């Protein structure tokens, strides 16, 4: 029973799991921001292309 109380392997695994989940959340947030910027950029390019074809 004493060995079981002093075993910290489960706590370490939980800590690593939390770190990985925070990294994943940061990556998802960054990718969403990049996607929004990219979408805006392609929208601007499309507008300029349509304007040049209408001239």
N, C-alpha and C positions, 0 to 999 in steps of 0.2 A: 504494500500500500504506500510506503514511503517513496518508493521508486516512481510510482504513478504520480504522486503529488509534485515531485521535483522534475518531471519530464516536461521540457519546454518545446519539444519538436512541433506540437500542434500549434502553439502560439506563433512560432516562427513562420509556419506555413500560412497562417491567417494574415500575418503582417505582410508577407510577400504577395498574397492575394490582394490585399488592399492597395499596395503600391502599384501592382499591375492594373488594377481597375482604375486608379487615378490616371495612369498613363494612357489607358484606352480612352477615357473621357476627354483628356486633353487632345488626343489625336482626332477624335470625332469632331470636337469643337473647331479645331484648326481646319479640318477638311471641309466642314460646312462653310466656314468663312471663305476659304479658297473657292468653293463652288459658287458662292454668291458673287464674288468678285469676277470670276470667269464668266458667269452668266451675264453680268452687267457689261463686260467688255465685248462679248459676242453680240449683245443687243446694240451697242453703239456701232460696231462694225456693220451690222445688218442695216441700220438706219442710214449710214453713210453710203453704203452700196446702193440702196434703193434711191437715195437722193441723186447719186451720180447717174443712175440709169434713167431717171425721170427728166434730167436736164437736157 
